[in-house]
């Protein structure tokens, strides 16, 4: 049952074909349905929900909701695919909804949820990555197996999972659509990703402009002495965080050296000049 076929390439119908439909029932009461505990999507677009609610109010639910019997609540059915339709149906005042009851284990339930959302582009990049991570952590997938199931390249899966290393502040900006997935990808691996993300939003930078902007924060390790004093490194990071610019301090044994501030445009140069004028 858990054998992967062609996953996303064949869509939801292929997954339904791999499970046993124990009963086809025309309708179930809305109150008898509960959300999928493996639903990767945490945020539902309010505008899209309003449109769907209006559509359901006028024409009803055309596509049945796929469910399975709940293993935690008696007489309840867990939604495998169609949670957005279920929410909209409640808002539209419906008392029951069309369903297809199928036998599906936890893995198949997660596969259904991921395929439905990825096909319809309903997930933000972090929710998508969390879905892949759950396949790996909870169901012993590796990245190659996820890649084949989803129908995307191995590098796509790797880059998707790397987004999960970003701080919560960046995640929230993407969830609130203040940053795109493209912006988020170029922030991966940066120590001050949250600070830079705020600057990208503040300056309303495109992805290409943001790529140029972050270059000043990526100090190549081969340009920094391997034996640089830890206190000097800490001082560099402290100054960089405060002013938002890349800082390099070169200090000799005699405590002589240079401090270098890197800037990428006239605004950043003026910022350095202003800081110096104000403090000295």
Residue pairs with C-beta under 8 A, 6 or more apart in sequence:
1 18
1 19
1 105
1 108
2 105
2 107
2 108
3 18
4 145
4 148
4 149
5 14
5 18
6 14
6 151
7 14
7 15
7 111
7 115
7 148
7 149
7 150
7 151
8 115
8 118
8 119
8 149
8 150
8 151
8 152
9 151
11 115
11 119
12 66
12 81
12 112
12 115
12 116
12 119
15 108
15 111
15 112
15 115
16 66
16 100
16 102
18 108
19 102
19 103
19 104
19 108
20 102
20 103
21 100
21 101
21 102
21 103
22 101
22 102
22 103
23 101
24 100
24 101
25 99
25 100
25 101
26 98
27 96
27 97
27 98
27 99
28 67
28 77
28 96
28 97
28 99
29 95
29 96
30 86
30 89
30 90
30 94
30 95
30 96
30 97
32 75
32 76
32 77
33 65
33 67
33 76
33 77
33 78
33 79
33 86
33 97
33 99
34 70
34 73
34 76
34 77
34 78
34 79
35 78
35 79
35 83
35 86
36 78
36 79
36 80
36 81
36 83
36 109
36 112
36 113
37 78
38 106
38 109
38 110
38 113
38 134
39 79
39 83
39 113
40 110
40 113
40 114
40 117
40 123
40 127
40 128
40 130
40 131
40 134
41 83
41 113
41 117
41 122
41 123
41 127
42 127
43 124
43 127
43 175
44 84
44 87
45 122
48 84
49 84
49 87
49 88
49 91
52 84
52 85
52 88
53 88
53 91
53 92
55 88
56 85
56 88
56 89
56 92
56 94
57 92
57 93
60 94
61 85
61 89
61 94
61 97
61 98
63 82
63 85
64 82
64 97
64 98
64 99
64 100
65 79
65 81
65 82
65 85
65 86
65 97
65 98
65 99
65 100
66 79
66 80
66 81
66 82
66 99
66 100
66 102
66 112
67 77
67 78
67 79
67 80
67 99
67 100
67 101
67 102
68 77
68 78
68 80
68 101
68 102
68 103
68 104
68 109
69 76
69 77
69 78
69 101
70 76
70 77
70 78
71 78
77 99
77 101
78 109
79 86
80 102
80 104
80 108
80 109
80 112
80 113
81 112
81 113
81 116
82 116
84 122
85 97
86 97
89 97
104 112
106 138
106 139
107 139
110 131
110 134
110 135
110 138
110 139
111 135
111 149
113 131
114 128
114 131
114 132
114 135
114 150
115 150
116 122
117 123
117 127
117 128
117 131
118 128
118 131
118 150
123 131
124 174
124 175
124 181
125 160
125 163
125 174
125 181
125 184
126 163
126 164
126 171
126 174
126 175
126 184
128 160
129 160
129 161
129 163
129 164
130 164
132 146
132 150
132 157
132 160
132 161
133 161
133 164
135 141
135 145
135 146
135 149
136 142
136 143
136 146
141 149
143 154
143 157
143 158
143 161
144 154
146 157
147 153
147 154
147 156
147 157
150 157
159 185
159 188
162 185
162 188
162 189
163 181
163 184
163 185
163 188
165 188
165 189
166 184
166 187
166 188
166 193
167 193
167 194
169 194
169 197
169 198
170 179
170 184
170 187
170 193
170 194
170 197
173 179
173 197
173 201
174 180
174 181
174 183
174 184
178 201
179 197
179 200
179 201
180 207
182 207
183 197
183 200
183 205
183 207
183 210
186 207
186 210
186 211
186 214
187 193
187 196
187 197
187 214
190 196
190 214
190 217
190 218
191 237
192 217
192 240
192 241
195 241
195 244
196 213
196 214
196 217
196 244
199 205
199 213
199 244
200 210
200 213
203 209
203 213
205 213
212 264
213 264
215 264
216 245
216 246
216 262
216 263
216 264
217 240
217 246
219 246
219 248
224 248
229 251
232 249
232 251
235 249
236 247
236 248
236 249
239 247
240 246
240 247
243 261
243 271
243 272
243 275
244 271
245 261
245 262
245 263
245 268
245 271
245 272
246 261
246 262
247 259
247 260
247 261
247 262
248 259
248 260
248 262
249 257
249 258
249 259
249 260
250 257
250 258
250 259
250 260
251 257
261 272
263 269
263 271
263 272
